[in-house]
């Protein structure tokens, strides 16, 4: 029941509609969100999401799995394929429930061999 919801939110974060919308990013990311990208780039969500540059991507998600850490914390893991670069990455995200709403707190991408 929870896994489909978190997977849907992960997929939304791959869309240009969300990646280019400060309002949508605020809905999905915690105020203290940070990411370590598969490129090694570190991204922090500061007070103003207008400063975030998530960039344009053409990625598909597969092999989604969700592990419950606590009632209000889950770990999502999955694989992505970047169609522009033909590179695959293993990804993990920590999601937390804040006031009944699930938001991403941390994300990491690791290049797959």
Helices and strands as residue ranges (DSSP letters): H 2-12, H 16-19, H 22-28, E 29-36, E 42-44, G 49-51, E 59-70, E 73-82, E 87-98, E 101-111
